[in-house]
């Protein structure tokens, strides 16, 4: 499955990227962990507290908090 991801790396600079969904985990009933894999092998940079708008399979985009490993 592909996820369309919109991320603002700098204020007012939004990138639209396509990533493969590598894994989806539901650790609780209210939390969903979505691991993305970049087709090109490169990842974007992000800061603590930043979020991305993700759209799966053409559905409406929703905000997801970003976290690193």
Helices and strands as residue ranges (DSSP letters): E 2-10, E 13-28, E 31-38, E 51-56, E 62-65
